[in-house]
Amino acid sequence: MKIKRSKGETVFSIVNCIFLTCIMVVCLYPIWHVLMASVSDNVEMMRYQGILIWPKGFDLSAYGVVKQNPAILRGYLNTLFVLTVGSTLNIIMTSIAAYILSRRDFILSKPLMIMIVITMYFGGGLVPFYFTVKDAGLDGSLWAIIIPRVINTFYLIILRTAFMSLPDSLEEAARVDGASHIGILFKIVIPLSMPTIAVLILYYGVGHWNSWFDAMIFLRTERERYPLQLVLREILLQNTMADSTVINSDNRPDIGETVKYALIIVSTVPILCIYPFLQKYFVKGVLVGSVKE
């Protein structure tokens, strides 16, 4: 039986649709603008100003320039290394720490949590952080990007709360069967907390993919170890790119302007492709990790 909606509900739904549509357009248009600009002709783009709906003279030469530049490929490989190794270490170390702090029989759980939470609000500053990493022998290495950020305090709290929400009877049954803490963590706790862990994998992964500040500090002269975002930053801000000037038989000017847009697309699309596969875990994972029943 169809329920008749009042005029107020109908107006509310229409206003909601219009409002959400406007938000969607505001969010999607910058991506669309960059995509259209990346496949446009460089000369036309330099002359054009205003909203860009369709490409101005279809041209894929900018992507050819990006493909030919060795710094882009090295940046991709470095970023993939940081992404895979870093995210793996993040999840392992965060899971171990969250499991230890979620044990109700662990006497130091509350004092340690207080100390950990304090680090969310107070830090030593950039200079002490730099000298700490340097004294550890990590300066100039990709490990300087990974190890100091191996555990995020906020993500640790989320995962700890998720572990604490699991029934105690599961751990008790596992102990009766002779399971150790390692067995309980990797065979029971982690599999049952996969929605939360999947969300944290995405959070950590996006953080590693977009990271450039630590690399700028610790990889000052090791250009062959630059991650993709640092290469992109250098190109966009300094407007310097090896082999970015492409001149054909018609003495065509360089396509540096469209190369910038192509670089943005190349560095953004891979991480965007991950979202659809983990989107279903967002609401469930974050809620499970933040609400104690």
C-alpha distance (Angstrom), angle and dihedral (degrees) to the residues before:
residue distance angle dihedral
M1 . . .
K2 3.76 . .
I3 3.79 114.7 .
K4 3.78 114.2 -136.7
R5 3.77 112.9 -127.3
S6 3.78 122.0 -140.1
K7 3.79 122.4 -120.7
G8 3.79 90.3 -108.5
E9 3.82 92.1 55.4
T10 3.80 91.1 47.3
V11 3.81 92.7 50.8
F12 3.80 90.3 45.7
S13 3.82 91.3 52.8
I14 3.81 92.2 48.0
V15 3.81 92.3 49.4
N16 3.81 90.0 47.5
C17 3.80 91.9 51.6
I18 3.80 92.3 48.7
F19 3.80 92.3 46.6
L20 3.81 94.5 47.6
T21 3.80 90.9 45.3
C22 3.80 90.1 54.5
I23 3.81 90.5 49.9
M24 3.81 90.2 49.3
V25 3.81 91.6 51.5
V26 3.81 91.9 47.7
C27 3.82 90.5 51.0
L28 3.81 97.8 43.0
Y29 3.80 101.3 39.1
P30 3.85 96.8 72.9
I31 3.80 89.3 54.2
W32 3.80 91.0 46.9
H33 3.81 91.3 47.7
V34 3.81 92.1 52.3
L35 3.81 91.4 46.4
M36 3.80 93.6 50.4
A37 3.81 92.0 44.5
S38 3.81 91.5 51.2
V39 3.80 91.5 59.4
S40 3.80 95.1 41.9
D41 3.79 129.5 100.2
N42 3.79 111.3 -92.0
V43 3.82 95.3 -134.2
E44 3.79 92.1 49.5
M45 3.80 91.4 47.7
M46 3.79 92.1 51.8
R47 3.81 89.9 54.0
Y48 3.81 96.6 42.2
Q49 3.79 124.0 87.7
G50 3.77 129.0 176.8
I51 3.79 137.0 36.2
L52 3.79 113.4 -8.5
I53 3.79 115.7 -149.1
W54 3.81 101.5 155.9
P55 3.81 130.7 23.9
K56 3.79 117.1 -89.7
G57 3.76 102.0 -127.9
F58 3.80 109.5 -15.5
D59 3.81 110.1 -107.6
L60 3.83 130.3 156.9
S61 3.79 95.7 -173.8
A62 3.80 91.7 108.6
Y63 3.80 91.0 64.2
G64 3.79 89.1 50.0
V65 3.79 89.9 55.8
V66 3.81 90.9 49.2
K67 3.79 90.4 49.7
Q68 3.79 93.0 51.1
N69 3.80 95.6 50.1
P70 3.84 110.9 96.7
A71 3.81 93.1 -156.9
I72 3.81 90.4 65.4
L73 3.81 93.0 53.3
R74 3.81 92.2 46.6
G75 3.78 89.6 48.0
Y76 3.80 90.7 52.1
L77 3.79 92.4 50.2
N78 3.80 92.4 47.4
T79 3.78 91.7 47.8
L80 3.81 92.0 48.4
F81 3.80 89.8 51.6
V82 3.80 92.0 50.3
L83 3.80 90.8 43.6
T84 3.81 97.6 50.6
V85 3.80 99.9 35.8
G86 3.78 94.4 36.6
S87 3.80 95.9 48.0
T88 3.81 91.3 46.6
L89 3.80 92.2 51.9
N90 3.80 90.3 43.4
I91 3.78 93.7 56.1
I92 3.82 95.1 41.8
M93 3.80 95.5 48.3
T94 3.81 94.0 40.2
S95 3.81 91.1 49.4
I96 3.80 93.1 49.6
A97 3.80 92.7 47.2
A98 3.81 92.7 44.9
Y99 3.81 91.4 49.4
I100 3.81 93.0 51.0
L101 3.80 93.1 47.2
S102 3.80 92.7 45.9
R103 3.83 93.8 58.9
R104 3.79 108.2 107.7
D105 3.79 92.1 -154.5
F106 3.81 92.7 56.4
I107 3.82 105.3 106.6
L108 3.82 96.7 -157.9
S109 3.79 95.0 49.1
K110 3.81 97.4 103.1
P111 3.84 97.3 41.5
L112 3.80 90.7 48.4
M113 3.80 91.9 47.9
I114 3.80 90.4 52.3
M115 3.80 90.5 52.0
I116 3.80 91.3 46.6
V117 3.81 93.5 49.4
I118 3.81 90.3 50.7
T119 3.81 88.8 61.6
M120 3.81 88.6 62.2
Y121 3.80 90.6 64.8
F122 3.79 104.5 29.0
G123 3.79 128.9 45.6
G124 3.77 136.0 175.3
G125 3.78 93.8 -120.6
L126 3.78 134.9 -113.6
V127 3.81 98.3 -71.8
P128 3.85 96.5 53.7
F129 3.79 88.7 43.5
Y130 3.79 91.4 53.6
F131 3.80 94.4 48.4
T132 3.81 91.5 46.4
V133 3.79 91.5 54.8
K134 3.79 91.5 42.6
D135 3.83 93.2 50.5
A136 3.81 88.2 50.4
G137 3.82 88.3 61.4
L138 3.81 95.0 -115.6
D139 3.81 98.4 114.9
G140 3.80 110.9 120.6
S141 3.80 93.6 18.8
L142 3.79 133.0 102.7
W143 3.80 86.7 -124.7
A144 3.80 87.0 72.1
I145 3.81 86.8 69.1
I146 3.80 95.0 45.8
I147 3.81 111.3 37.3
P148 3.85 101.6 47.9
R149 3.84 89.4 52.9
V150 3.79 96.6 41.2
I151 3.83 93.3 121.2
N152 3.78 125.7 35.0
T153 3.81 111.4 -154.8
F154 3.79 95.6 -143.7
Y155 3.80 93.2 48.9
L156 3.81 89.4 47.3
I157 3.80 90.7 56.2
I158 3.80 91.5 48.5
L159 3.81 92.9 50.6
R160 3.82 92.8 43.7
T161 3.80 89.8 54.1
A162 3.81 90.0 49.2
F163 3.81 91.1 52.0
M164 3.80 91.3 48.3
S165 3.80 90.8 53.4
L166 3.81 91.8 63.1
P167 3.84 115.5 100.5
D168 3.80 114.9 -95.5
S169 3.79 89.4 -137.8
L170 3.82 90.4 73.1
E171 3.79 92.6 59.0
E172 3.81 91.8 43.3
A173 3.80 91.6 52.3
A174 3.80 90.7 48.5
R175 3.80 91.2 50.7
V176 3.81 90.4 51.5
D177 3.80 87.5 55.5
G178 3.81 89.6 52.1
A179 3.82 99.1 -104.8
S180 3.81 118.3 160.9
H181 3.79 125.9 -139.3
I182 3.81 90.0 -96.5
G183 3.79 91.1 51.8
I184 3.80 92.2 47.1
L185 3.81 91.4 49.2
F186 3.81 98.7 47.3
K187 3.82 99.9 31.9
I188 3.79 102.7 37.3
V189 3.80 116.0 10.3
I190 3.80 100.1 43.0
P191 3.85 96.6 43.6
L192 3.80 90.6 50.3
S193 3.81 91.1 48.2
M194 3.79 97.2 48.7
P195 3.84 95.4 119.7
T196 3.80 90.3 59.2
I197 3.80 93.1 41.2
A198 3.82 90.9 49.9
V199 3.79 89.8 55.5
L200 3.80 91.0 48.7
I201 3.81 90.5 49.4
L202 3.78 88.4 56.7
Y203 3.80 93.2 45.4
Y204 3.79 92.7 48.9
G205 3.81 91.7 43.0
V206 3.80 94.2 51.4
G207 3.79 89.0 47.1
H208 3.81 91.7 53.9
W209 3.81 92.9 43.6
N210 3.81 93.4 52.1
S211 3.80 96.3 38.5
W212 3.79 116.2 119.2
F213 3.80 107.6 134.6
D214 3.82 97.1 75.4
A215 3.80 89.9 45.1
M216 3.80 90.4 51.7
I217 3.82 89.8 53.6
F218 3.81 100.9 42.9
L219 3.83 101.3 29.6
R220 3.78 100.0 51.5
T221 3.82 98.3 140.7
E222 3.82 102.1 14.2
R223 3.79 95.4 91.0
E224 3.81 92.5 163.4
R225 3.82 87.5 65.2
Y226 3.79 97.0 50.5
P227 3.83 112.5 129.6
L228 3.77 118.7 -129.5
Q229 3.80 95.9 -98.4
L230 3.80 92.3 53.8
V231 3.81 90.3 50.3
L232 3.78 89.2 48.9
R233 3.80 91.8 48.4
E234 3.78 91.3 51.6
I235 3.78 92.2 50.9
L236 3.79 96.3 44.9
L237 3.80 97.0 44.4
Q238 3.76 102.2 34.6
N239 3.81 95.6 31.4
T240 3.80 91.1 -139.6
M241 3.75 123.1 132.7
A242 3.76 129.3 158.8
D243 3.78 112.0 -118.6
S244 3.82 91.5 5.7
T245 3.81 92.5 130.8
V246 3.76 110.3 86.1
I247 3.79 117.1 -176.8
N248 3.77 120.2 -179.9
S249 3.77 131.9 -170.7
D250 3.80 90.9 -76.3
N251 3.82 91.8 57.8
R252 3.75 89.4 -111.8
P253 3.83 113.8 -174.7
D254 3.78 122.3 -113.7
I255 3.81 119.8 -78.1
G256 3.78 95.6 -138.0
E257 3.82 94.3 132.7
T258 3.79 94.7 55.5
V259 3.81 90.2 41.3
K260 3.79 88.2 66.0
Y261 3.77 91.3 56.6
A262 3.79 92.1 44.6
L263 3.81 89.8 52.9
I264 3.79 90.8 52.5
I265 3.81 90.9 52.4
V266 3.80 93.5 45.6
S267 3.80 92.1 50.3
T268 3.81 95.4 43.7
V269 3.80 107.0 41.3
P270 3.84 97.7 66.5
I271 3.80 94.4 56.8
L272 3.81 91.6 42.1
C273 3.81 89.5 57.1
I274 3.80 90.3 61.8
Y275 3.80 95.1 59.6
P276 3.84 98.4 72.8
F277 3.81 91.2 55.6
L278 3.82 94.6 51.6
Q279 3.79 100.0 32.0
K280 3.81 93.4 95.8
Y281 3.80 89.5 61.8
F282 3.81 95.7 53.9
V283 3.79 103.0 86.4
K284 3.78 96.6 32.0
G285 3.78 95.1 43.2
V286 3.80 97.5 46.9
L287 3.79 93.7 43.6
V288 3.77 93.7 48.2
G289 3.77 89.4 49.8
S290 3.78 96.5 46.8
V291 3.81 105.8 37.3
K292 3.77 122.6 66.6
E293 3.78 112.3 -154.3
